[in-house]
Amino acid sequence: MTLLRMLKNFGANESGAVLPLLGIGLAAVVGVAGLGVDSARSQMVQSKLTAAIDAAGLAAGANISTTNAKAEVEKYVHSNFPPAYLGAKITWVDVQVSTDNSVIKVSATADVPTTFMNAFGFSKLTVEANNEIKRTNKGLELAMVLDNTGSMSDDMDTLKSAANELLKSLYGSRTSIDNLYIGLVPFSQGVNIGSHRTSWIDTAYKDSLHWGPTSWGGCVMARVASGRDKTEDTPDKEKFKAYYWPDDDDNNNWITNAKKIDDLKDDEYAGNIGATIGPNKNCPTEITPLTRNRATIESAISAMQARGVTHINDGAVWGWYMLSPDWRDKWGGEMDTLKLPLNYGTKLMVKAMVLMTDGDNVINDDARGSYGYLYEGLLGTTDRGTAEKRLDDRLKTVCKNMKNKGVLIYAVGFGSMSNSTLKMLRDNCASQPDYYFHATNKDALTTAFKQIGDSLANLRVSR
């Protein structure tokens, strides 16, 4: 019997109890149907609201060091929840951030107007959505390659503060994380590998030099003749020559006219020859290999000093050496204990370099760096413009080779730099456009490092 015939029969029945029962039954049927429709609508709204707070939480987590988390969440919730979706209206959004910025909890409610149930006195249904975003680090090997040239002398404190902001983004309030390894490569016209790494050095060359009352300070020459200043080849393939700045009457007079040098008090060499005069002049502070220990990196950052001219490519290639698995078992200490660097493509591991500079590649006859004096022609020319372009080309090659191995590169240009160098950092070094930053002032430099830290702090929805 069809429902229509049943209703006709009920209508024709003259029994006094049938019509009231019919009314009650119809009301129940309509109520149940209405509840189903309104429940389905509220479930759709809750699903949309959940997606909106997930997107909002991830967006806030990705920029937590540089934005207000609550404002960021509210902006993204409303942009991802269409206005008046099924007539619903967001009524409450709450954001809770842990003290170390590692966990973000987002909650939201929305009112859904009813259709059928409104006839029974229920004008709306309230739905709620909750999530928890954890800023979790995948395994990360990070080389911070930072410009320590003389032009940074007025901005070194800013650079140190910015670098520590990056550490804060990655470590939060923790002092170490098992799968987070960070190293530091200060560079100028050379890189200081540490004077104890004599096994990497061509000792015959080093011992043939006149060191006066001092000794080799740890900087090395670029392996330019063989082209290994563009590759990840280890000292097993070719050793390094010690960096050496000979006595120079005009720029580094540490022997012949000692009385004219303020740094050599009372004509005494001992204790006065170092980074500002002598055979190790302008050698920057020593490299700090990858470590889990935050305090070790913070101490190395604090020790940085500004001196010398700019060989960006020399810093970059040493950043690569710190990340290349070919150099495993070479660095000693914690890196050997932890068997670092790990292989390229290791699951759930990321290799990255932050390359920061405030100037253009420079080579001349006033400063002897890891590519010698300009007149020596170690770059195959004595023309300054050509030689400096060859340094630029080397930087492009190093960046290309690193990216081909899967290393992420963040490039930061600071202050007033030539457009050609900024373009090179943007187009040839940074892994993608938003990994490039031109910080025109001190505040922008700090912001850039915070943004890099946020980018490196990988996110996931955990609940």
KAZI-V304048 format. One line per field, one symbol per residue. phi: phi as a letter, one per 20 degrees, with the letter a starting at -180 (. if undefined). psi: psi as a letter, one per 20 degrees, with the letter a starting at -180 (. if undefined). burial: I if it has 24 or more other ideal C-beta (glycine too) atoms within 12 Angstrom, else O. A space follows every 50 residues. Layout:
phi=???
psi=???
burial=???
This chain:
phi=.ffffffffffefeffefffffffffffffffffffffffffffffffff ffffffffffffcffccegffffffffffedgglflmfcfdaccccdffe meccdccbcbedfedffffdndebcddcccbcddedefgcdcdeddfdfg fegecfffffffffffgffeemeeeacgddcccccfcceaceeofeeffe dffffgfeeeemedbgeoecefefgenfeccefeffebfeeffbdfgcge cbedcfcgfedffdflmefgndeafdbofdgmffffgdfgbeegfffgff ffefceanddcfffffffffgfdfffefmdemlffffeldfffgmggmcc dbcddcbdbefcbbeecedfdmegffmfenbdefgffffffgfffgfgff ffffeneecddcdcmecfffffffffeddgfbgeedcdeebfffffffff ffffffefdbeeb
psi=pqhghghgghhipjphiggghgggghggggggggggghggghhgggghgg hghghggggghikhiirogghgghghghhioqpkokjqppipppppprhj jippppqqqqpoprfhihijjniqppqqqqrpppnpprppopooopokrh ijhijhhggggghhhggghghcjqiqpgkopprpnpqdjrpoipiilhii qnhgggiiqoicjarpiiqqqqmhhijjjjrjqrihgprqqppporpohh imnjfhlhhiohimpkkpgpihpciiqaijpjprqqqorpqioghggggh ghiqqpqaapnghggghhhghhipihjqjhhachhhgjlqqrqqjppkqp pqpoopqjaqpppajipobikaqgihkhjjqjpgggghhhgghhgggggg hghhijpppppoppborqhhgghggghigphrhjjppooirghhgggghg hggghinqqqoi.
burial=OOOOOOOOOOOOOOOOOOOOOOOOOOOOOOOOOIOOOIOOIIOIIIOIII IIIIIIIIIIIIIIIIIOIIOIIIOIIIOIIOOOIIOIIIOOIIIOIOOO IIIIIIIIIIIIIIIIIOOOOOOIIOIIIIIIIIIIIIIIIIIIIIIIII IIOOIIOIIIIIIIIIIIIIIIOOOIIOIIIIIIIIIIIIIIIIIOIOOI IOOOOIOOIOIIOIIIIIIIIIIIOOOIIIIIIIIOOOIIIIIIIIIIOO IIIIIOOIOOIOOIOOOOIOOOIIIIIIIIIIIIIIIIIIIIIIOIIIOI IOIIIIIIIIIIIIIIIIIIIIIIIIIIOIIOOOIOOIOIIIOIOOOOII IIIIIIIIIIIIIIOOIIIIIIIIOOOIIOOOOOOOIIIIIIIIIIIIII IIIOIOIIIIIIIIIOIOOOIIOIIIOIIIIOOOIIIIIOOOOOIIIIII IIIIIIIIIOIOO
